[in-house]
Amino acid sequence: MDRLTSMAVFVKAADLGSFVAAAAVFGLSAPMVGKHVRFLEQHLGVRLINRTTRRQSLTDFGRVYYERCRVVLAEAEAADALVAEQVSEPRGRLRVTMPALLGRRCIAPILLDFARQYPSLELELSFADRVVDLVEDGFDLAVRTGSLEDRAGTMARRIARHRMIVCASPSYIEMHGRPRGLEDLERHYAIIYSRPGWVLPWLFPRDGQPPVEVTLIGRLRLDDLDAIADAATAGHGLAWLPSWLIRERIQAGALIPLLPDQPGHVFDNYALWTRTPHLPLKVRLAIDALAAGLPKLMT
């Protein structure tokens, strides 16, 4: 028998002063109530209830055990209630790290709406392009773009994809023309994303092969994608930018997509979290919210 259930039956029998009354509460037979009590007595090696054909009463040890059982059962009910509360609604602090620009434009709006749904949730967002250690830096969730090289101790789920687009302003195209293929790119001015000692090559997919890497030598080198979009809009050259960043500029006619016959490279966007036997509800629901909302913002 389950000892906690037997404790509950014993307490109810003591409260009501009758096995029959306790049996009615639990939907058991009176003999089954007696079996629960005897199970406890055999387990403890002492008598808990003095029973006669006309009445029953707690023994001295039974009264002490009865009080402790009430405490144990109350604690068990409180624990169940706490778990039920946690399962029904996410609560507590949720710390998320994400790339700065992508985070501001796409991720933060979704997570802010998510936090609005759950008033008991505390949201802490960090916008940084550096890769952090989830455990060491105390984050519940990270969003990353591109390949995942080091996943030791972490789990990942792809939550969105975005396409890269070669684009330029109408004024640039009017003055310099359009590139017709990849071989034309080097004859154009390009605005390059770079950081000290590193330049991001432009990637173009090929069927069944690694993507073609085109590294252009541009007169303008910037380490901020938003600034590159501004420079391209101002007519300073071609740019290779994510679809989510320039969608509104393209719709407004401020930028024009180029190389229509060349498929754009696609980057995967992932949610990462620390490997754990039980994923907290707040993390699981946040991942689901991102997976539902990001594709709509990144096409």
Secondary structure as a PSIPRED ss2 file (coil, helix, strand):
# PSIPRED VFORMAT (PSIPRED V4.0)

   1 M C   1.000  0.000  0.000
   2 D C   1.000  0.000  0.000
   3 R H   0.000  1.000  0.000
   4 L H   0.000  1.000  0.000
   5 T H   0.000  1.000  0.000
   6 S H   0.000  1.000  0.000
   7 M H   0.000  1.000  0.000
   8 A H   0.000  1.000  0.000
   9 V H   0.000  1.000  0.000
  10 F H   0.000  1.000  0.000
  11 V H   0.000  1.000  0.000
  12 K H   0.000  1.000  0.000
  13 A H   0.000  1.000  0.000
  14 A H   0.000  1.000  0.000
  15 D H   0.000  1.000  0.000
  16 L H   0.000  1.000  0.000
  17 G C   1.000  0.000  0.000
  18 S C   1.000  0.000  0.000
  19 F H   0.000  1.000  0.000
  20 V H   0.000  1.000  0.000
  21 A H   0.000  1.000  0.000
  22 A H   0.000  1.000  0.000
  23 A H   0.000  1.000  0.000
  24 A H   0.000  1.000  0.000
  25 V H   0.000  1.000  0.000
  26 F H   0.000  1.000  0.000
  27 G C   1.000  0.000  0.000
  28 L C   1.000  0.000  0.000
  29 S C   1.000  0.000  0.000
  30 A H   0.000  1.000  0.000
  31 P H   0.000  1.000  0.000
  32 M H   0.000  1.000  0.000
  33 V H   0.000  1.000  0.000
  34 G H   0.000  1.000  0.000
  35 K H   0.000  1.000  0.000
  36 H H   0.000  1.000  0.000
  37 V H   0.000  1.000  0.000
  38 R H   0.000  1.000  0.000
  39 F H   0.000  1.000  0.000
  40 L H   0.000  1.000  0.000
  41 E H   0.000  1.000  0.000
  42 Q H   0.000  1.000  0.000
  43 H H   0.000  1.000  0.000
  44 L H   0.000  1.000  0.000
  45 G C   1.000  0.000  0.000
  46 V C   1.000  0.000  0.000
  47 R C   1.000  0.000  0.000
  48 L C   1.000  0.000  0.000
  49 I E   0.000  0.000  1.000
  50 N E   0.000  0.000  1.000
  51 R E   0.000  0.000  1.000
  52 T C   1.000  0.000  0.000
  53 T C   1.000  0.000  0.000
  54 R C   1.000  0.000  0.000
  55 R C   1.000  0.000  0.000
  56 Q E   0.000  0.000  1.000
  57 S E   0.000  0.000  1.000
  58 L E   0.000  0.000  1.000
  59 T C   1.000  0.000  0.000
  60 D H   0.000  1.000  0.000
  61 F H   0.000  1.000  0.000
  62 G H   0.000  1.000  0.000
  63 R H   0.000  1.000  0.000
  64 V H   0.000  1.000  0.000
  65 Y H   0.000  1.000  0.000
  66 Y H   0.000  1.000  0.000
  67 E H   0.000  1.000  0.000
  68 R H   0.000  1.000  0.000
  69 C H   0.000  1.000  0.000
  70 R H   0.000  1.000  0.000
  71 V H   0.000  1.000  0.000
  72 V H   0.000  1.000  0.000
  73 L H   0.000  1.000  0.000
  74 A H   0.000  1.000  0.000
  75 E H   0.000  1.000  0.000
  76 A H   0.000  1.000  0.000
  77 E H   0.000  1.000  0.000
  78 A H   0.000  1.000  0.000
  79 A H   0.000  1.000  0.000
  80 D H   0.000  1.000  0.000
  81 A H   0.000  1.000  0.000
  82 L H   0.000  1.000  0.000
  83 V H   0.000  1.000  0.000
  84 A H   0.000  1.000  0.000
  85 E H   0.000  1.000  0.000
  86 Q H   0.000  1.000  0.000
  87 V H   0.000  1.000  0.000
  88 S H   0.000  1.000  0.000
  89 E C   1.000  0.000  0.000
  90 P C   1.000  0.000  0.000
  91 R C   1.000  0.000  0.000
  92 G E   0.000  0.000  1.000
  93 R E   0.000  0.000  1.000
  94 L E   0.000  0.000  1.000
  95 R E   0.000  0.000  1.000
  96 V E   0.000  0.000  1.000
  97 T E   0.000  0.000  1.000
  98 M E   0.000  0.000  1.000
  99 P C   1.000  0.000  0.000
 100 A H   0.000  1.000  0.000
 101 L H   0.000  1.000  0.000
 102 L H   0.000  1.000  0.000
 103 G H   0.000  1.000  0.000
 104 R H   0.000  1.000  0.000
 105 R H   0.000  1.000  0.000
 106 C H   0.000  1.000  0.000
 107 I H   0.000  1.000  0.000
 108 A H   0.000  1.000  0.000
 109 P H   0.000  1.000  0.000
 110 I H   0.000  1.000  0.000
 111 L H   0.000  1.000  0.000
 112 L H   0.000  1.000  0.000
 113 D H   0.000  1.000  0.000
 114 F H   0.000  1.000  0.000
 115 A H   0.000  1.000  0.000
 116 R H   0.000  1.000  0.000
 117 Q H   0.000  1.000  0.000
 118 Y C   1.000  0.000  0.000
 119 P C   1.000  0.000  0.000
 120 S C   1.000  0.000  0.000
 121 L E   0.000  0.000  1.000
 122 E E   0.000  0.000  1.000
 123 L E   0.000  0.000  1.000
 124 E E   0.000  0.000  1.000
 125 L E   0.000  0.000  1.000
 126 S E   0.000  0.000  1.000
 127 F E   0.000  0.000  1.000
 128 A C   1.000  0.000  0.000
 129 D C   1.000  0.000  0.000
 130 R C   1.000  0.000  0.000
 131 V C   1.000  0.000  0.000
 132 V C   1.000  0.000  0.000
 133 D C   1.000  0.000  0.000
 134 L H   0.000  1.000  0.000
 135 V H   0.000  1.000  0.000
 136 E H   0.000  1.000  0.000
 137 D H   0.000  1.000  0.000
 138 G C   1.000  0.000  0.000
 139 F C   1.000  0.000  0.000
 140 D C   1.000  0.000  0.000
 141 L E   0.000  0.000  1.000
 142 A E   0.000  0.000  1.000
 143 V E   0.000  0.000  1.000
 144 R E   0.000  0.000  1.000
 145 T E   0.000  0.000  1.000
 146 G C   1.000  0.000  0.000
 147 S C   1.000  0.000  0.000
 148 L C   1.000  0.000  0.000
 149 E C   1.000  0.000  0.000
 150 D C   1.000  0.000  0.000
 151 R C   1.000  0.000  0.000
 152 A C   1.000  0.000  0.000
 153 G C   1.000  0.000  0.000
 154 T E   0.000  0.000  1.000
 155 M E   0.000  0.000  1.000
 156 A E   0.000  0.000  1.000
 157 R E   0.000  0.000  1.000
 158 R E   0.000  0.000  1.000
 159 I E   0.000  0.000  1.000
 160 A E   0.000  0.000  1.000
 161 R E   0.000  0.000  1.000
 162 H E   0.000  0.000  1.000
 163 R E   0.000  0.000  1.000
 164 M E   0.000  0.000  1.000
 165 I E   0.000  0.000  1.000
 166 V E   0.000  0.000  1.000
 167 C E   0.000  0.000  1.000
 168 A E   0.000  0.000  1.000
 169 S C   1.000  0.000  0.000
 170 P H   0.000  1.000  0.000
 171 S H   0.000  1.000  0.000
 172 Y H   0.000  1.000  0.000
 173 I H   0.000  1.000  0.000
 174 E H   0.000  1.000  0.000
 175 M H   0.000  1.000  0.000
 176 H H   0.000  1.000  0.000
 177 G C   1.000  0.000  0.000
 178 R C   1.000  0.000  0.000
 179 P C   1.000  0.000  0.000
 180 R C   1.000  0.000  0.000
 181 G C   1.000  0.000  0.000
 182 L H   0.000  1.000  0.000
 183 E H   0.000  1.000  0.000
 184 D H   0.000  1.000  0.000
 185 L H   0.000  1.000  0.000
 186 E H   0.000  1.000  0.000
 187 R H   0.000  1.000  0.000
 188 H C   1.000  0.000  0.000
 189 Y C   1.000  0.000  0.000
 190 A E   0.000  0.000  1.000
 191 I E   0.000  0.000  1.000
 192 I E   0.000  0.000  1.000
 193 Y E   0.000  0.000  1.000
 194 S E   0.000  0.000  1.000
 195 R E   0.000  0.000  1.000
 196 P C   1.000  0.000  0.000
 197 G C   1.000  0.000  0.000
 198 W E   0.000  0.000  1.000
 199 V E   0.000  0.000  1.000
 200 L C   1.000  0.000  0.000
 201 P C   1.000  0.000  0.000
 202 W E   0.000  0.000  1.000
 203 L E   0.000  0.000  1.000
 204 F E   0.000  0.000  1.000
 205 P E   0.000  0.000  1.000
 206 R E   0.000  0.000  1.000
 207 D C   1.000  0.000  0.000
 208 G C   1.000  0.000  0.000
 209 Q E   0.000  0.000  1.000
 210 P E   0.000  0.000  1.000
 211 P E   0.000  0.000  1.000
 212 V E   0.000  0.000  1.000
 213 E E   0.000  0.000  1.000
 214 V E   0.000  0.000  1.000
 215 T C   1.000  0.000  0.000
 216 L C   1.000  0.000  0.000
 217 I C   1.000  0.000  0.000
 218 G C   1.000  0.000  0.000
 219 R C   1.000  0.000  0.000
 220 L E   0.000  0.000  1.000
 221 R E   0.000  0.000  1.000
 222 L E   0.000  0.000  1.000
 223 D C   1.000  0.000  0.000
 224 D C   1.000  0.000  0.000
 225 L H   0.000  1.000  0.000
 226 D H   0.000  1.000  0.000
 227 A H   0.000  1.000  0.000
 228 I H   0.000  1.000  0.000
 229 A H   0.000  1.000  0.000
 230 D H   0.000  1.000  0.000
 231 A H   0.000  1.000  0.000
 232 A H   0.000  1.000  0.000
 233 T H   0.000  1.000  0.000
 234 A C   1.000  0.000  0.000
 235 G C   1.000  0.000  0.000
 236 H C   1.000  0.000  0.000
 237 G C   1.000  0.000  0.000
 238 L E   0.000  0.000  1.000
 239 A E   0.000  0.000  1.000
 240 W E   0.000  0.000  1.000
 241 L E   0.000  0.000  1.000
 242 P E   0.000  0.000  1.000
 243 S H   0.000  1.000  0.000
 244 W H   0.000  1.000  0.000
 245 L H   0.000  1.000  0.000
 246 I H   0.000  1.000  0.000
 247 R H   0.000  1.000  0.000
 248 E H   0.000  1.000  0.000
 249 R H   0.000  1.000  0.000
 250 I H   0.000  1.000  0.000
 251 Q H   0.000  1.000  0.000
 252 A H   0.000  1.000  0.000
 253 G C   1.000  0.000  0.000
 254 A C   1.000  0.000  0.000
 255 L C   1.000  0.000  0.000
 256 I E   0.000  0.000  1.000
 257 P E   0.000  0.000  1.000
 258 L C   1.000  0.000  0.000
 259 L C   1.000  0.000  0.000
 260 P C   1.000  0.000  0.000
 261 D C   1.000  0.000  0.000
 262 Q C   1.000  0.000  0.000
 263 P C   1.000  0.000  0.000
 264 G C   1.000  0.000  0.000
 265 H C   1.000  0.000  0.000
 266 V E   0.000  0.000  1.000
 267 F E   0.000  0.000  1.000
 268 D E   0.000  0.000  1.000
 269 N E   0.000  0.000  1.000
 270 Y E   0.000  0.000  1.000
 271 A E   0.000  0.000  1.000
 272 L E   0.000  0.000  1.000
 273 W E   0.000  0.000  1.000
 274 T E   0.000  0.000  1.000
 275 R C   1.000  0.000  0.000
 276 T C   1.000  0.000  0.000
 277 P C   1.000  0.000  0.000
 278 H C   1.000  0.000  0.000
 279 L C   1.000  0.000  0.000
 280 P C   1.000  0.000  0.000
 281 L H   0.000  1.000  0.000
 282 K H   0.000  1.000  0.000
 283 V H   0.000  1.000  0.000
 284 R H   0.000  1.000  0.000
 285 L H   0.000  1.000  0.000
 286 A H   0.000  1.000  0.000
 287 I H   0.000  1.000  0.000
 288 D H   0.000  1.000  0.000
 289 A H   0.000  1.000  0.000
 290 L H   0.000  1.000  0.000
 291 A H   0.000  1.000  0.000
 292 A H   0.000  1.000  0.000
 293 G H   0.000  1.000  0.000
 294 L H   0.000  1.000  0.000
 295 P H   0.000  1.000  0.000
 296 K H   0.000  1.000  0.000
 297 L H   0.000  1.000  0.000
 298 M H   0.000  1.000  0.000
 299 T C   1.000  0.000  0.000
